[in-house]
Amino acid sequence: MTASTHWLATASAQAVLERGGNAFDAAVAGAFVLHVVEPHLNGPGGDMTGLFATARDPGSAVVLMGQGPAPEAATPEHYRAEGLDLVPGSGALAAAVPGAVDAWLLLLRELGTWELDDVLAYAIGYARKGHPVLARVGATIAAVSELFAEHWPTSAAQWMPNGRAPVDGEIVTNPAYARTLERLVHAAKTSSHPDDGPTRESRIDAARDAWRTGFVAREIDAFVRHPHRHSSGTDHAGVMTAADLDLFVAGFEAPVTATFRGYTIAKTGAWGQGPALLQMLAILEGFDDEHLDPSTALGAHTILEAEKLAMADREAYYGDRRVPLDFLLSAEYSAERRSLISDRASLEFRPGTVPGFDAFVPTLRTEYDPSFAGVGEPTVASSGETRGDTCHIDVVDRWGNMIAATPSGGWLQSSPTIPELGFCLGSRLQMTWLEPGSPSTLTPGKRPRTTLTPTLVLRDGRAIAALGSPGGDQQDLWQLLYLLRTLVGGYTPQQAIDAPMFHSTSYPGSFWPRTWEPGGVVAEGRLGDPVIDDLVARGHRVTRVGDWTLGRISAVGIDPTTGTLSAAANPRGAQGYAAGR
């Protein structure tokens, strides 16, 4: 079974499964297709995180870490010397070291079975021969068309070859990216091992070398040296070098886990926002089921208040450093946080007190940048800065291998296209602060606190569900509703995905310009007038949006009793797709 945010990625991954590949072969094939068909939401210059369990060890969740760090020359002092007080939201100064491609190739090397050329054939085909472009891709390009035309000519050449944004269904190609993938395949095929000849593993290693130390690293190094327009409205050169790409190696890590209603929920470490979902569940564990129904005013209010408390702790304590998760997830601390929830909406930013740690409180900006334009996911400014979104893929195979992965960054609007490579760098460093004392202060060699946050659910010693969602800061807030509906409310996965969504905005955003809305809530109209009116009466500041606009969750699962596989995908936007047999 496969589920993803784009039907072509689902179809490609499912084709791999049908031809005998395993879940990891399929996920890699689908992920590279996502680079091509959702270029406004992810790209090879970006990052990814994944969680998986193998058929050999179905009770052990593992994190696939593809979040690159800040380059060695990315210091707060340099950025301030450039006249900046925030890391920009677009342009090469916003770029962390690309991590996604090395992570996917590592997964293929260690746990896949297919050769690289077979896995990449789907993405190469769509990039070279073309695919029907999404309306949202065209809308994103249209929103930044002036930026492309006036300041990013290489992006205009790639995405506006006819002098305009493409329209829905128009066939678009990316021959430069096709050549990049073909060069990786060529590096793999021409590799040799000095002792026992080439192996599948050594061939994939050769492709990783071509990326990290070869032509890709060299092209990035040369291109970012040229000043270009950033979301700040000023021109700057990047600071990334080939040496930065050489220093980064993707890896496998142990997850952070917590139990909820007898289930084990696995997330990334606190270098990502994943443990915030665990904190929400730990707070909500102490309430009865009546308080956990997202469809009622009481449930929605309780959930929103738990979200605010966990997200405040995220801002105060999370980062690529030692984070006191044992304390933050403890029953005692969760009870203390739970006691702060009353029948009224809090309008405060309330991180907890952790012995031996200072809670970082950022500048609480409430103003939005007036240059923002456009609606939907993602929201793109005329400067190219994006209020984040991404894509997602889940795969489970006939043997029980299972993976949830969230690739992101390297959006076509992140920075100018590197013409020889066919993609641009990401903008993950905008999630760091230039102020000292933050757990996520910009620091060379440290990972920015990413919003990418897939989930694995385990029960009775085996993984039973893999899920995730695009949506920047909202990813865990939407996944929380899904988990409450499936684990407590008895919903099927598809029912939980289809149900009305809402989320809090009452915390500092991870994306430039890092604003927040005290007491803010965004809710689909389908939540209903009685529930929304009750939330407003409690003091929540509710913004109604379209009935089918929030959340893009997908999921796969295994019934632990029957062994039956399942998949579910998001209907919003008529783009996500689940398939299997």
C-alpha positions in Angstrom: 0.0 0.0 0.0 1.1 3.5 -0.8 -0.3 6.9 0.1 1.2 10.3 -0.8 0.3 13.9 -1.6 0.5 13.4 -5.3 -1.0 10.6 -7.5 2.1 10.2 -9.7 4.3 9.6 -6.6 1.8 7.0 -5.3 1.6 5.4 -8.7 5.4 5.2 -9.1 5.9 3.8 -5.6 3.1 1.3 -6.1 4.7 0.2 -9.4 7.9 -0.6 -7.6 5.9 -2.8 -5.1 4.1 -4.6 -7.9 7.5 -5.4 -9.5 8.8 -7.0 -6.3 10.5 -4.0 -4.7 10.1 -3.5 -1.0 8.7 -0.4 0.9 12.1 1.3 1.0 12.7 0.9 -2.8 9.2 2.2 -3.4 9.5 5.2 -1.0 12.7 6.3 -2.6 11.2 6.1 -6.1 8.1 8.0 -5.0 10.2 10.6 -3.2 12.3 11.5 -6.3 9.0 11.8 -8.3 7.7 14.3 -5.7 10.8 16.5 -6.4 9.5 16.7 -10.0 5.7 16.9 -9.6 5.5 19.0 -6.4 8.5 21.4 -7.0 6.7 24.2 -5.1 6.6 22.0 -2.0 9.9 20.1 -2.0 13.1 19.6 -4.0 16.4 17.9 -4.0 18.1 20.9 -2.5 15.9 20.5 0.6 15.6 18.1 3.5 13.5 15.2 4.8 12.8 13.2 7.9 11.4 9.7 8.0 10.3 7.0 10.5 10.3 3.4 9.6 10.2 -0.1 11.0 11.5 -3.2 9.2 9.8 -6.6 8.8 12.9 -8.1 10.6 12.3 -5.9 13.6 8.7 -4.6 13.5 8.8 -3.4 17.0 11.7 -1.0 16.7 11.1 2.4 15.1 14.0 4.2 13.5 14.4 7.8 12.4 15.8 8.5 8.9 17.7 11.8 9.4 18.0 14.0 6.4 18.1 17.4 7.9 21.3 19.2 6.9 23.0 21.8 9.3 23.9 25.4 8.9 27.0 26.0 6.7 30.2 26.7 8.5 30.2 30.4 7.5 26.5 30.9 8.6 27.0 32.9 11.7 24.7 35.5 13.4 27.6 37.9 13.1 27.8 37.5 9.3 24.0 38.0 8.9 23.9 41.0 11.1 26.9 42.5 9.2 24.7 42.0 6.1 22.1 44.3 7.8 19.7 41.5 8.7 17.9 41.0 12.1 16.2 37.7 11.0 17.4 34.9 8.8 15.6 35.6 5.4 12.8 33.4 4.3 14.2 33.1 0.7 17.6 33.3 -0.9 20.8 31.3 -0.4 21.4 32.8 3.1 18.3 30.9 4.2 19.7 27.5 3.0 20.8 24.7 5.3 23.0 22.0 3.7 20.9 19.9 1.4 20.0 16.6 3.3 17.2 14.9 1.4 19.1 13.2 -1.4 21.8 11.7 0.7 19.1 10.4 3.2 17.1 8.7 0.4 20.2 7.1 -1.1 21.3 5.9 2.4 17.9 4.3 2.9 18.1 2.6 -0.5 21.7 1.4 0.2 20.9 -0.1 3.6 17.4 -1.4 3.3 16.4 -1.3 -0.3 16.9 -4.1 -2.9 16.8 -2.3 -6.3 19.6 -0.7 -8.3 19.7 3.1 -8.4 18.9 3.4 -12.1 15.7 1.4 -11.7 14.6 3.5 -8.7 15.3 6.8 -10.4 13.8 5.9 -13.8 10.3 7.2 -12.8 11.6 10.7 -11.8 13.9 10.9 -14.8 11.0 10.0 -17.1 8.7 12.7 -15.7 11.5 15.3 -15.6 12.7 14.7 -19.2 9.4 13.8 -20.9 7.1 15.9 -18.8 4.1 15.7 -16.6 0.8 17.7 -16.3 1.5 20.5 -13.9 -0.7 21.2 -10.9 -2.7 24.4 -10.8 -1.0 25.2 -7.5 2.4 25.0 -9.1 1.3 27.5 -11.7 -0.2 29.7 -9.0 3.0 29.7 -7.0 5.1 30.6 -10.0 2.6 33.4 -10.9 2.9 34.8 -7.4 6.7 35.2 -7.8 6.8 35.9 -11.5 7.9 39.4 -11.0 10.7 38.3 -8.7 11.8 35.7 -11.3 11.7 38.1 -14.2 13.5 41.0 -12.4 15.9 39.2 -10.0 16.1 35.4 -10.6 16.6 35.0 -14.3 17.6 31.3 -14.0 14.3 30.6 -12.3 12.4 32.4 -15.0 14.2 30.3 -17.6 13.2 27.1 -15.9 9.7 27.8 -14.7 8.5 30.5 -17.2 10.1 29.4 -20.5 7.2 31.0 -22.4 7.3 34.2 -20.4 4.4 33.2 -18.2 3.5 30.8 -15.5 2.2 27.4 -16.7 -1.5 26.7 -16.5 -3.2 23.7 -14.9 -2.5 20.5 -16.9 0.1 22.0 -19.1 3.0 19.6 -19.8 6.2 20.8 -18.1 9.7 19.4 -18.1 12.9 19.8 -16.2 15.7 18.5 -18.4 18.4 19.9 -16.2 17.2 17.9 -13.2 16.8 14.8 -15.5 20.5 15.2 -16.4 21.5 15.6 -12.7 19.8 12.3 -11.9 21.3 10.6 -15.0 24.7 11.8 -13.9 24.2 10.2 -10.5 23.1 6.9 -12.2 26.2 7.1 -14.4 28.4 7.6 -11.4 26.8 4.5 -9.9 27.2 2.4 -13.0 30.9 3.3 -13.6 32.0 2.8 -10.0 34.3 0.0 -9.1 35.5 -1.6 -5.8 39.3 -2.3 -5.6 38.9 -5.6 -3.8 35.9 -7.6 -5.0 34.4 -5.6 -7.8 31.3 -3.3 -7.7 28.4 -4.1 -5.5 25.0 -2.6 -5.3 26.1 -0.8 -2.1 29.3 0.6 -3.6 27.4 1.8 -6.7 25.0 3.8 -4.5 27.9 5.1 -2.5 29.4 6.4 -5.8 26.2 8.3 -6.5 26.3 9.7 -3.0 29.9 10.8 -3.5 28.9 12.5 -6.8 26.3 14.5 -4.9 28.3 15.3 -1.7 31.8 15.8 -3.2 31.4 15.8 -6.9 29.6 17.8 -9.5 26.6 18.8 -7.4 28.7 20.2 -4.6 30.9 22.1 -7.1 27.9 23.7 -8.9 26.3 24.8 -5.6 29.5 26.3 -4.4 30.0 28.3 -7.6 26.4 29.5 -8.0 25.8 30.9 -4.5 28.8 33.2 -4.6 26.7 35.5 -6.8 24.6 38.0 -4.9 20.9 37.8 -5.5 17.6 39.1 -4.1 16.4 37.7 -0.7 13.1 38.1 1.1 14.6 41.0 3.0 14.4 43.0 -0.3 18.2 43.2 -0.4 20.8 41.3 -2.3 23.3 38.9 -0.7 25.7 36.1 -1.7 25.3 32.8 0.0 27.8 31.2 2.3 27.5 27.5 1.5 30.6 25.8 0.1 31.4 22.4 -1.4 33.1 21.6 1.9 29.8 22.0 3.7 28.2 19.3 1.5 31.1 17.0 2.1 30.8 17.3 5.9 27.1 16.3 6.0 26.2 12.6 6.0 22.6 11.4 6.5 22.0 8.8 9.2 19.7 6.7 11.3 18.7 7.7 14.8 16.7 6.4 17.7 13.3 8.0 18.0 11.6 9.7 20.9 8.6 7.7 22.1 5.6 8.1 24.4 2.6 6.0 25.2 -1.0 7.1 24.8 -4.0 4.9 25.5 -1.8 1.8 25.2 -0.2 2.8 21.9 3.4 3.9 21.4 3.9 7.0 19.3 7.4 7.5 17.8 8.8 10.8 16.6 12.1 12.5 15.8 14.3 14.0 18.4 13.9 17.6 19.6 16.0 18.9 16.7 12.6 18.7 15.1 9.2 19.6 16.4 8.0 16.0 16.7 8.2 15.7 20.5 5.7 18.5 20.8 3.0 16.0 19.6 4.1 13.7 22.4 3.8 16.5 24.9 0.2 17.3 23.6 -0.7 13.6 24.0 0.8 13.5 27.5 -1.2 16.5 28.6 -4.4 15.1 27.1 -3.8 11.6 28.6 -5.2 12.9 31.9 -8.6 13.9 30.4 -11.5 11.6 29.9 -12.7 10.7 26.4 -15.3 13.5 26.4 -12.5 16.1 26.4 -10.7 14.4 23.5 -13.4 14.6 20.8 -12.3 17.2 18.2 -15.9 17.5 16.9 -17.3 19.1 20.1 -16.7 22.5 21.6 -15.3 21.0 24.8 -12.9 18.7 22.9 -11.8 21.4 20.5 -11.1 23.8 23.3 -9.2 21.3 25.4 -7.1 20.2 22.4 -6.3 23.8 21.4 -5.1 24.7 24.9 -2.9 21.6 25.0 -1.4 22.6 21.6 -0.5 26.1 22.9 1.3 24.7 25.9 3.3 22.1 24.0 4.2 24.6 21.2 5.4 27.2 23.8 7.8 24.5 25.1 8.9 23.8 21.6 9.9 27.4 21.2 11.5 27.6 24.6 13.5 24.4 24.7 13.8 22.5 21.4 16.8 22.6 19.2 19.9 20.7 18.1 21.3 20.4 21.6 20.5 18.6 24.8 16.8 19.0 25.4 15.2 17.8 28.7 12.7 15.5 27.1 12.5 13.1 30.0 11.3 16.0 32.1 9.0 17.6 29.5 7.3 14.2 28.9 7.1 13.1 32.5 3.8 12.5 34.1 4.4 15.1 36.8 5.3 17.9 34.4 2.4 16.9 32.1 0.0 17.1 35.1 1.4 20.5 35.9 0.8 21.7 32.4 -2.7 20.1 32.3 -3.7 22.1 35.3 -3.3 25.4 33.4 -6.1 24.5 31.1 -9.3 26.2 32.2 -12.7 26.8 30.4 -11.3 30.0 28.9 -8.9 30.4 26.0 -5.4 31.6 27.0 -4.0 34.5 25.1 -0.5 34.2 26.7 2.7 32.5 25.6 3.3 30.1 28.5 6.4 27.9 28.3 6.9 25.7 31.4 9.7 25.9 34.0 12.4 23.2 33.6 15.0 23.0 36.4 18.5 23.9 35.1 17.2 25.4 31.8 16.3 28.9 30.8 13.1 29.2 28.8 13.8 31.2 25.6 11.0 33.7 24.9 11.4 35.1 21.4 10.3 38.5 20.2 6.5 38.0 20.0 5.7 39.7 16.7 2.0 40.0 15.7 2.4 42.0 12.4 2.5 40.2 9.1 4.6 41.3 6.3 2.4 43.3 3.8 4.2 41.8 0.8 2.4 38.5 1.3 0.2 37.5 -1.6 -1.9 34.4 -2.5 -4.0 31.9 -0.6 -3.9 28.2 0.1 -0.9 26.0 0.7 1.7 27.3 0.6 1.2 31.0 0.9 3.9 32.8 -1.1 5.1 36.3 -0.8 6.1 38.3 -3.8 9.6 38.1 -2.4 9.6 34.2 -2.8 9.3 33.6 1.0 6.9 30.9 1.7 4.7 30.2 4.8 5.7 26.6 4.7 4.2 23.5 3.3 5.7 20.3 2.0 4.7 16.9 0.8 4.5 13.4 2.3 4.7 9.7 1.4 3.8 6.5 3.3 4.5 2.9 2.2 3.9 -0.5 3.7 4.8 -3.7 1.8 3.7 -7.3 1.8 6.4 -8.3 4.3 5.6 -5.6 6.8 8.3 -3.0 6.1 6.7 0.4 6.8 7.9 4.0 6.4 6.4 7.5 6.8 8.5 10.3 5.3 8.2 14.0 4.9 10.4 15.6 2.3 10.5 19.4 2.1 12.5 22.5 1.4 14.2 23.4 -1.9 10.9 24.8 -3.1 11.2 26.4 -6.6 10.6 29.8 -4.8 13.2 29.2 -2.1 16.2 30.7 -4.1 17.3 31.0 -7.7 17.4 27.9 -9.7 21.0 26.5 -10.3 20.8 26.1 -14.0 23.2 23.2 -14.4 21.4 21.2 -11.7 17.7 22.1 -12.3 16.9 22.8 -8.7 17.5 25.4 -6.0 18.6 25.4 -2.4 16.2 25.3 0.6 15.3 27.8 3.2 15.3 25.8 6.5 17.7 28.2 8.3 14.8 30.7 8.6 13.8 28.5 11.6 16.8 29.7 13.5 17.2 32.9 15.5 19.9 35.5 15.3 19.5 36.3 19.0 21.8 34.6 21.4 20.4 32.3 24.1 17.8 30.5 22.0 18.0 26.7 21.8 17.7 27.2 18.0 20.1 30.2 17.5 21.9 30.0 14.2 25.0 28.0 14.8 27.4 26.6 12.1 27.2 22.8 11.9 23.9 22.7 13.9 20.6 21.6 12.5 17.8 24.1 12.4 14.7 23.0 14.3 12.7 21.6 11.5 8.9 21.3 11.3 9.1 18.0 9.4 7.5 15.5 11.6 6.2 12.1 10.4 4.8 9.6 12.9 4.9 5.9 13.5 2.4 4.1 15.7 3.2 0.8 17.5 1.0 -1.6 19.4 2.0 -4.8 21.2 5.5 -4.8 19.9 5.0 -4.0 16.2 4.4 -1.0 14.0 0.8 -0.7 12.9 0.5 2.7 11.3 2.7 5.3 9.5 1.4 8.8 8.8 2.3 12.4 8.3 1.2 15.6 6.7 2.5 18.7 5.0 1.7 22.0 6.7 4.7 23.6 8.4 4.0 24.3 12.1 0.5 22.7 11.7 1.8 19.2 10.8 1.6 17.8 14.4 -1.5 19.8 15.2 -3.4 18.0 12.4 -1.8 14.7 13.2 -3.0 15.1 16.8 -6.6 15.2 15.6 -6.0 12.2 13.4 -4.6 10.2 16.4 -7.4 11.2 18.7 -10.0 10.2 16.2 -8.5 6.9 15.4 -7.1 5.8 18.8 -9.9 7.2 21.0 -12.8 8.0 18.7 -12.8 4.7 16.7 -12.6 6.4 13.3 -11.2 4.6 10.3 -8.0 6.3 8.9 -10.0 7.7 5.9 -12.8 9.0 8.2 -10.2 10.7 10.4 -8.5 12.4 7.5 -11.8 13.5 6.0 -13.1 14.9 9.3 -13.1 18.7 9.9 -9.7 20.1 10.8 -8.6 23.0 13.0 -5.4 24.2 14.6 -4.0 26.9 16.9 -1.8 29.8 15.7 -1.1 31.0 19.2 2.7 30.5 19.1 5.6 32.0 17.2 5.7 30.6 13.7 8.8 28.8 12.5 8.8 30.7 9.2 9.9 34.2 8.5 8.8 36.7 9.8 8.1 34.5 12.9 4.8 36.0 13.9 2.1 34.7 16.2 -1.6 35.4 16.9 -2.5 35.3 20.6 -5.5 33.0 21.0 -5.6 32.4 17.2 -7.4 29.4 15.7 -8.0 28.5 12.1 -10.9 26.1 11.5 -12.7 24.6 8.6 -16.2 25.8 8.3 -17.5 22.2 8.5 -16.6 22.2 12.2 -20.0 23.8 12.5 -21.5 27.0 13.8 -22.3 25.7 17.3 -18.7 24.6 17.9 -17.1 27.7 16.4 -19.5 30.0 18.3 -18.7 28.2 21.5 -15.0 28.6 20.9 -15.4 32.3 20.3 -17.4 32.7 23.5 -14.5 31.0 25.3 -12.1 33.7 24.0 -10.6 31.9 21.0 -10.0 34.2 18.0 -11.3 32.0 15.2 -10.6 32.4 11.5 -13.0 30.3 9.4 -11.6 28.9 6.2 -13.0 26.8 3.4 -14.7 23.5 4.3 -11.9 21.4 2.7 -8.7 23.5 3.1 -6.8 22.3 6.2 -4.7 19.2 6.7 -3.1 17.0 4.0 -2.6 13.8 6.0 -1.9 10.4 4.4 -1.4 7.1 6.2 -0.8 3.4 5.8 -1.3 0.6 8.3 -1.3 -3.0 9.2 -4.2 -4.7 11.1 -2.2 -6.5 13.8 -4.9 -9.3 14.0 -5.5 -10.1 10.4 -2.4 -8.7 8.8 -4.5 -6.7 6.3 -2.9 -3.7 4.9 -4.6 -0.3 4.5 -4.0 3.2 3.1 -5.8 6.5 3.2 -5.1 9.9 1.6 -6.3 13.4 1.8 -9.1 14.5 -0.6 -8.5 18.2 -0.2 -7.3 19.7 -3.5 -8.0 16.4 -5.3 -4.3 15.7 -5.4 -3.4 13.1 -2.7 -3.8 9.4 -3.5 -3.8 6.0 -1.8 -3.4 2.8 -3.7 -2.6 -0.9 -3.1 -3.7 -4.4 -3.5 
